[in-house]
Amino acid sequence: MKDLKIRNIFGILLGAAIYSFGFVHFNMQNELGEGGFSGITLILYFTLHWDPAIMNIILNIPMFIIGWKQFPRREFIYTIIGTVGVSIFLRIFQHYEINLNLQNDLFLAALFAGVFVGIGLGIIFRFGGTTGGVDIIARVANKYLGWSMGRTMFLFDVMVLVASLLTFLDARSMMYTLVAVYLGARVIDMVQEGAYSAKAALIISNKSEEIATYITEEMERGVTVFHGYGHYTKQSKDVLYCIVGRREIVRLKSVIHNIDPNAFVSIIEVKDVVGEGFTID
């Protein structure tokens, strides 16, 4: 218990609240399906009128057993917090429900459902928790197979959505549900991979020292120098590697072109940056 962090617990509960708000006000209100165990709770809700808040706990008991064996105790406790937190907030938002009246605009409802569910789950994952169910399966697949959690959840979602189509969803609602599920999977990956994206540049030039000096002194960005060897030219050259913010990439390319118009520059997408100059002053 001493290894638990208040910041992580707060983040998991915040994600659970965002997820539950979207689930109640966009999925349940507009009779849209959902993937994973949440989708199963919706099937039970619309066919048997069983409370999703209660069924979420009951269905996750076998997943808790898997989580106990697969994850360290701290991560398992975070999973318990996430799962119970979702059930609590589901109960709260069902009791204090806000009628958003989006039945005539299911496309807008699907978009908001995907965004809220994706942001909520993404925050929970980012702080080391899950909401149980397919989230645990997704974390196992991510740990042992290297699959993104969004991809694993999307595949599992498809199977649950087929069952939803055979029970309470009509074809029109099914299509809007697919929009929500796909968008949610993309948002999960975006939130989990990092909020601070940037660009990396690999620079090969005969004036590498001059370029590196400008980047370091004028742009105040770090530069790493690799010693490369051109197979075709049989010549050794320095290869510069640096990371800059998205807004700085145009300036960087302009500077390189002004110093050496013949420089070879490769721009790489960077999804997350942690460290001095970005997340640390």
N, C-alpha and C positions, 0 to 999 in steps of 0.2 A: 504493500500500500504506500510506502514511503517514496516509491518511484513514480507515483502518479503525479501529474502536473495539473494545477488548477487551470492553466491556460488551455491545455488540451481538453479537459473536461468541459470548460465553457464553450470552446469551439465546437465540440461534438454536439452539445445541447443546442447551440445556435443553429447548426446544420439540421438537426432533427426538427427544430421549430419551423425552419424555412421549408423543409421537405413536407412536413405534415400540413402546413398551411396550403401549399399547392395541391397536395393530394386530396384534401377535403373540398377546397373551393373550386378546383378545376376538373379533377377526375370524377369525384363523387357527385358533385352538383350537375355535371353535364353528361354523366353516364359514359365516360371515356374509360377504356381499359388501361392497364398498366402491366409492365412485365414483372418477372420475379415473383417473390412471395407476396408482394403488395398486390400484384395482379390476381393471385389466388384468393387473397382476402376480398377483393372486389367481386370475384365470381361468387364467393360465399355470401357476400352482402346483398347482391342484386338477385340472387336465386333463393337464398334461405334466410335473408335478413339477419345474418350474424354480424355482430359488431367487429369491424376491422381492427379496432384497438385491442380487443381481447384475442382475436384470432391471430394477430401478429405475434403475440407472446407464445400461444399454444403451438403454432407451426414452427417456431424457431427453437423449440426445446431440442429436437435432434441436431440442429445446427450448432447449438451451444456445446453439445458433446463433441462434435467435430472441431469446433474452435478450441475447446479445452486441450485436445490432443495436438493441434497443429500450431498454435500460437503461444508465445510467452505469456505469462500470467498478466503482465501489464496490458498487452494488446487484447487479451481475452476480457479483462475488466472493462476496457474501453468499448468493446463490442457489446457487453451487457448494458453499459450506460447508453450507447446509441440505440439499441433495440428498445429498451424500456423507455427511453426518452421519446422515441417516435410514438409509442403507444400512449404515453401520457399526453403528448401534444395532440395526437389524433382525437383523444377524448375531449380535450379542452376546446379544440376548434369545431368539433361536432356540436358541443354544447353552446358555444358562442359563435355560431356560424353566421357569416355575412353573405347575403344573397347578391351575387355579382351579376346575375341575369345575363349569361352568355349563351343560353341555349340556342339562340338564333344566329350565333356567330361561332361555330365550333372550331373554325380555323384559328381564331384568336384564342379560344380556350385551350386548344392543343399547343399553341406556341407558349402560352404562359405555364401550362402544365409541364412541358419539357424544360423550360428555363428554371422554374422553382424546384422541381425534382432534381435536375442536374446540379444546380448550385448547392442545394442542401446536401446531397450525397457527396458531391465533390469536397465540400468543407469537412464533412465527417471523415472521409478518407484522408484528407490532407493532415488532419490532426490525429491520425493513427487509429481511428475507430471504424466500425461498420454498423449497419443496421440489421445484422444477422441475415438469415436466408441466403439468397443468391450472392449477396455481398461477400459472405465467407467463401463461397465457391469461387467467386471472382478473385479474391485475394490469394487463394490456393493456386489458381491457374496463373496468376501473375507471378507468384513466388517460384513455382516449379516449371512453368512452361514459358514464362516471359510474355504472356499475352497481356494486352492492356485491359484494365478492369472494365472500361467501356465496351470493348469488343466482346468480352465474355458475357457481360450482362445482356448485351443486345441479342446474342445467340439464344440465351436462355429465355429472354423476353419473347422471342418469336414463338417458342413452344407454348408459353403461357397464353399468348394472344390467340393462337389457334384454338385453344380450349375456351377462351373468352368468346370467340366468334361462334362457337358451337353452343354457347349457353345464353348470354344476354346481349352481346353486341350484334348490331346489324352491319351490313356492308359499309354504309356511310360512316358510321362511328368507328368502324375498324380502320378505315383509311386515315381518319384524323388521329386515331390513337397511334398509328405507325409514325406519323409526323412527330408526335409528342415523344415517343420512345426514342426515335433516332436523334432528335434534337437533345434530349436528356443525356444520351450516351456521349455526344460530342461535348456538351457542356461539362460533364464529369471529367473527361480527359483534360479539357482546357483548365479547369480549376485545379485539378490535382497536379498537373505538370508545372504549374507556376503562373503567377500573375505578372512577373517581370520578364518579358521576352526581349530579345535583343538580336543583333546581327554579329556574326563573326566573319573576319576577313583573313584569307590566306593571300599573301602578297609576295610575288617573285619579281625582283627588279635588280638592275645593275646599280641603282642608287638607293639600296635598302637602308643604308645608314642615315641618309638625309630624310627619307620617309619616316623611319623610326623616331628620329629626333623630333620631327614636327608633331607626330602623334603624341609623343610623351610630353613635350613641353607646351604645345599650343592647345591640344585637345585634352590633355591631362588624362590620357588613357594608357594603360600598361601595354607593353609589346613584348612578346616572347620570340626569340630568334632561334630557328632551327637551321642546322647546317645540311643543306640538300645537295644532290648531285644529279645533273641532267643527263639522262641516258643517251639522248640524241646528240647533244652538244659536247658531252664528255667534260663538262665544266662544273666546278663547285660553285654554289650560290647560297646566299642566306635566304631563308624563307621566314617571313614575318607573320606572326599570328596575333591578332588583337580582337577584342570584343568592344563594340560600341552600341549605344542606344539606337533605336530605330530612327529617331530624328537626326542622328549624326551621320548616318550612312551616306547621305548625299554629299555632305561636306567631305567625308573621308575619300570618297571616289573622286571628287573634284580635286582634292589636294594631291592625290596619287597621280592623277592625269597631268596636273600642272608640273609636277616634279619629274615624272617619267611617263610620257605618253605611251611607251611601249611596255609598260609593266603589265604583268599577268596578275589578275585579281579574281579570286573566287569568293563569292559571298555565300555564307552558310546561315541557315535559320537556326537560332538558338531559342529554345522554348523556356528556359529558366536560367537565371543567373543569380548566384549567391556569392557574396564576398565584397572586398573593398572596392569602392567606386560605384557599386550598384546597391547592395543592401546594407553596406557598412560605409560610413563616411571615411 
